[in-house]
Amino acid sequence: MHKRLKNKERAAKQGKDRFSLLDSIIAATAASLDQRLLTRDRDLEVLDDVIIME
C-alpha cells in the first residue's frame, strides 16, 4: 500500500480526517460538470451530491 494512503488511514483512525487539496479539486470538477461524485473517501461525505460507497 502506498505510504500516503497508510498515513491517511492512520489519521482517520485517530479522528484526524482531512479534506485535502486533491479532494477539493475532485469535488470542484464534479460540481462544475453538474455531476454527482461516487467515492469511498469518507472525507467528502460532508458535501452535497456525493455518494459514499461501502
PLY file of the C-alpha trace (Angstrom):
ply
format ascii 1.0
element vertex 54
property float x
property float y
property float z
element edge 53
property int vertex1
property int vertex2
end_header
0.00 0.00 0.00
1.18 3.50 -0.79
2.72 5.37 2.17
0.34 8.32 1.78
-2.69 6.01 1.95
-1.35 4.36 5.10
-0.87 7.77 6.71
-4.41 8.81 5.74
-5.85 5.62 7.24
-3.85 6.14 10.43
-5.06 9.75 10.69
-8.68 8.65 10.17
-8.40 6.09 12.96
-7.13 8.84 15.25
-10.06 11.11 14.31
-7.92 13.46 12.23
-9.75 13.26 8.91
-8.51 15.80 6.42
-10.11 17.35 3.39
-7.10 17.56 1.09
-6.37 19.77 -1.89
-6.91 16.80 -4.19
-10.29 16.12 -2.56
-11.20 19.74 -3.27
-10.15 19.53 -6.90
-12.11 16.31 -7.47
-15.22 17.74 -5.79
-14.95 21.02 -7.72
-14.56 19.17 -11.02
-17.69 17.08 -10.37
-19.63 20.19 -9.34
-18.51 22.14 -12.42
-19.84 19.32 -14.61
-23.13 19.15 -12.64
-22.34 15.56 -11.72
-22.61 13.58 -8.51
-19.39 12.21 -7.07
-19.08 8.49 -6.34
-16.30 7.76 -3.85
-15.13 5.62 -0.95
-13.47 8.62 0.69
-15.45 9.50 3.84
-13.78 12.93 3.95
-16.14 14.00 1.17
-19.39 12.96 2.87
-19.89 16.50 4.17
-20.55 17.71 0.61
-23.80 17.69 -1.31
-24.15 15.39 -4.34
-21.63 12.86 -3.01
-22.38 9.13 -2.90
-20.23 7.16 -0.46
-19.66 3.53 -1.45
-19.38 0.97 1.33
0 1
1 2
2 3
3 4
4 5
5 6
6 7
7 8
8 9
9 10
10 11
11 12
12 13
13 14
14 15
15 16
16 17
17 18
18 19
19 20
20 21
21 22
22 23
23 24
24 25
25 26
26 27
27 28
28 29
29 30
30 31
31 32
32 33
33 34
34 35
35 36
36 37
37 38
38 39
39 40
40 41
41 42
42 43
43 44
44 45
45 46
46 47
47 48
48 49
49 50
50 51
51 52
52 53
